[in-house]
Amino acid sequence: MTTVIVLLILIFLVAIFSVQNAVPVSITFFFWRFEASLAIIVFLSAICGLIAGVIMAMLIRKKSKEQKEEKSQLHFPDAPTNL
């Protein structure tokens, strides 16, 4: 529950920052160049960072779970894995 509250506070703060900095900026990415509101750029960057963080956390948890299963199989090879 605290994670949800912290995420909501962060989203709220990013939204306030975005609204206060709504000037158009020029964005250059490799060969592309376009203008967009700084608010949109900041918000999309925050969302991309959030998505990347969630993906990384999921991968780390999966790897940790696999390592625990391997370790338990070494100690108890005949034990069922889905308790």
Secondary structure, DSSP 8 states (H G I E B T S, - for coil): -HHHHHHHHHHHHHHHHHHHT--EEEEEETTEEEEEEHHHHHHHHHHHHHHHHHHHHHHHHHHHHHHHHHHHHHH-TTS-S--
